[in-house]
Amino acid sequence: MTSPDHATAGADSLSAVRLVSRDPARLAAFYREALGVPLKDEAHGDTDPHFGCSFGGLHFAIHPTSNFEQVGEPRTGSVTLAFNIPDAEAAAAIQAAGHRVEYAPKDLGWCVMTAVRDPDGNYIELTQFPRR
């Protein structure tokens, strides 16, 4: 059974897994050396430099805590989820259903992104990629 929130957002897959670290370079070195994850330096939009790559069909990234200071979380050791959705404007319907929206959809050039909190307070990003 599909919940009304799922039907509204239209999420069809995860788009990213992000680790937040006080020492992202050290953590990225571990993932590169111990696991062979092809992390590269990234800097885009208004984020501080971080590490990322395409991995297993999604974006895997390691961010400094500074990239998440505005939301008060996640803290070190947290993982954020990002779901692909067809329309980032769905955040309005999510908010109307009584869920907390962190920020209005913003165009980052490579995607349109917004974020919500789940009922446990977890930070969830909703990502709309350009149609191909």
C-alpha positions as CSV (number, residue, x, y, z in Angstrom):
1,M,0.0,0.0,0.0
2,T,1.4,3.4,-1.0
3,S,1.1,6.1,1.6
4,P,-0.3,9.5,0.6
5,D,3.1,11.2,1.3
6,H,4.9,8.8,-1.0
7,A,2.4,9.3,-3.7
8,T,2.7,13.1,-3.4
9,A,6.5,13.2,-3.5
10,G,6.8,10.5,-6.2
11,A,10.1,9.3,-4.9
12,D,11.3,6.4,-7.1
13,S,14.9,5.8,-5.8
14,L,17.7,7.1,-3.6
15,S,19.8,9.7,-5.3
16,A,22.5,10.1,-2.7
17,V,24.1,8.8,0.5
18,R,26.2,11.4,2.3
19,L,28.5,11.0,5.3
20,V,29.2,14.0,7.5
21,S,32.6,14.2,9.1
22,R,34.7,16.6,11.2
23,D,37.7,15.3,9.1
24,P,36.3,14.6,5.6
25,A,39.7,14.2,4.0
26,R,40.7,11.5,6.4
27,L,37.3,9.7,6.0
28,A,37.6,10.0,2.2
29,A,41.1,8.5,2.3
30,F,39.7,5.5,4.2
31,Y,36.9,4.9,1.7
32,R,39.4,5.3,-1.3
33,E,42.2,3.1,0.2
34,A,40.2,0.5,2.2
35,L,37.2,0.1,-0.1
36,G,38.3,1.4,-3.5
37,V,35.5,4.0,-3.6
38,P,36.5,6.5,-6.4
39,L,36.0,9.7,-4.4
40,K,37.1,13.0,-6.1
41,D,37.3,16.5,-4.8
42,E,34.0,18.4,-5.3
43,A,33.0,22.0,-4.9
44,H,29.8,23.5,-6.3
45,G,27.0,25.9,-5.4
46,D,27.4,27.3,-1.9
47,T,28.9,24.2,-0.3
48,D,32.3,23.9,1.1
49,P,34.7,21.6,-0.7
50,H,33.9,17.9,-0.1
51,F,34.4,14.5,-1.8
52,G,32.0,12.6,-4.1
53,C,31.5,10.1,-6.8
54,S,28.9,8.0,-8.7
55,F,28.8,4.7,-6.9
56,G,26.3,1.9,-7.2
57,G,23.9,4.0,-9.2
58,L,23.8,6.9,-6.8
59,H,25.9,9.8,-5.6
60,F,28.1,8.9,-2.6
61,A,29.7,11.9,-0.8
62,I,31.6,12.9,2.3
63,H,30.9,16.4,3.5
64,P,32.4,18.6,6.3
65,T,30.0,19.5,9.1
66,S,30.1,23.1,7.8
67,N,27.9,22.1,4.8
68,F,25.1,21.2,7.2
69,E,25.4,23.9,10.0
70,Q,22.3,25.7,8.7
71,V,20.1,22.8,9.6
72,G,21.6,22.0,13.0
73,E,22.1,18.4,11.9
74,P,23.3,16.0,10.8
75,R,26.1,15.6,13.1
76,T,29.3,13.5,12.6
77,G,28.3,9.9,12.1
78,S,25.0,10.8,10.5
79,V,23.9,9.7,7.1
80,T,21.5,11.8,5.1
81,L,19.1,10.4,2.5
82,A,18.3,12.1,-0.8
83,F,15.4,10.8,-2.9
84,N,14.9,11.4,-6.6
85,I,11.5,13.0,-7.2
86,P,9.8,14.2,-10.4
87,D,8.9,17.6,-9.1
88,A,10.7,19.5,-6.3
89,E,7.6,21.6,-5.8
90,A,6.1,18.6,-4.1
91,A,7.6,20.0,-0.9
92,A,4.5,22.3,-0.7
93,A,2.2,19.3,-0.6
94,I,4.5,17.6,2.0
95,Q,4.3,20.7,4.2
96,A,0.5,20.9,3.7
97,A,0.4,17.4,5.1
98,G,2.0,18.6,8.3
99,H,5.6,17.7,7.7
100,R,8.5,20.1,8.3
101,V,10.1,21.6,5.1
102,E,13.7,22.8,5.8
103,Y,13.9,25.1,2.8
104,A,12.1,26.0,-0.4
105,P,13.2,24.3,-3.6
106,K,16.4,25.9,-5.0
107,D,18.0,25.5,-8.4
108,L,21.6,24.4,-8.0
109,G,22.2,24.2,-11.8
110,W,22.6,20.4,-11.9
111,C,19.4,19.8,-10.0
112,V,16.6,21.4,-8.0
113,M,16.7,20.5,-4.3
114,T,14.6,20.9,-1.2
115,A,14.7,19.2,2.2
116,V,12.2,17.9,4.7
117,R,12.3,16.2,8.1
118,D,10.8,12.8,8.6
119,P,8.7,12.2,11.7
120,D,11.8,11.2,13.7
121,G,13.5,14.4,12.7
122,N,15.9,12.9,10.1
123,Y,17.0,15.3,7.4
124,I,15.8,14.1,4.0
125,E,16.7,15.8,0.7
126,L,14.3,15.7,-2.3
127,T,16.2,16.0,-5.6
128,Q,14.7,16.8,-9.0
129,F,17.2,16.1,-11.8
130,P,16.7,17.6,-15.3
131,R,14.6,15.4,-17.6
132,R,16.7,13.7,-20.2
